[in-house]
C-alpha cells in the first residue's frame, strides 16, 4: 500500500541500513499523511 501511494517509490540509499532508513521514513510519512487527512476531515 505504501508503494502505491508514492511513499516508497525506489530506495535511494545504499545497503541494508539505508534500506531500513528508507522504509522507516516512508512509514512515518504515511502515518503523518493519514493523521493530517483525519484532522482535516474533522474540521
Backbone torsions as a table, in degrees:
resi	resn	phi	psi	omega
1	UNK	NA	-40.7	-179.1
2	UNK	-64.1	-36.9	-179.9
3	UNK	-68.2	-37.9	-179.7
4	UNK	-65.6	-33.4	-179.5
5	UNK	-82.6	-6.6	175.9
6	UNK	96.8	3.6	-179.2
7	UNK	-76.4	-30.5	-178.0
8	UNK	-126.1	69.5	-179.5
9	UNK	-67.8	-73.3	179.0
10	UNK	-143.5	138.6	-176.3
11	UNK	-71.3	121.6	179.4
12	UNK	-96.1	-5.9	177.0
13	UNK	-94.6	160.8	-176.7
14	UNK	-110.4	145.8	175.7
15	UNK	84.0	177.0	-177.7
16	UNK	-68.4	-40.2	178.7
17	UNK	-64.8	-41.0	178.3
18	UNK	-64.4	-40.3	178.4
19	UNK	-64.2	-43.1	177.9
20	UNK	-61.6	-40.2	177.8
21	UNK	-63.7	-43.5	-179.4
22	UNK	-61.7	-44.8	179.5
23	UNK	-66.4	-42.1	179.0
24	UNK	-59.2	-46.9	178.9
25	UNK	-66.0	-33.8	176.9
26	UNK	-64.4	-40.2	179.1
27	UNK	-68.9	-41.6	177.4
28	UNK	-61.3	-43.3	179.1
29	UNK	-61.9	-43.7	178.8
30	UNK	-62.7	-42.6	179.9
31	UNK	-64.4	-43.5	178.7
32	UNK	-64.1	-38.4	178.1
33	UNK	-64.0	-43.8	178.0
34	UNK	-63.5	-40.5	178.3
35	UNK	-63.9	-43.9	179.9
36	UNK	-64.5	-41.5	179.0
37	UNK	-63.1	-40.5	178.9
38	UNK	-65.7	-43.6	179.0
39	UNK	-66.0	-37.3	178.8
40	UNK	-67.6	-34.7	179.6
41	UNK	-69.6	-27.7	-179.8
42	UNK	-74.9	-25.8	-176.4
43	UNK	-80.6	NA	NA
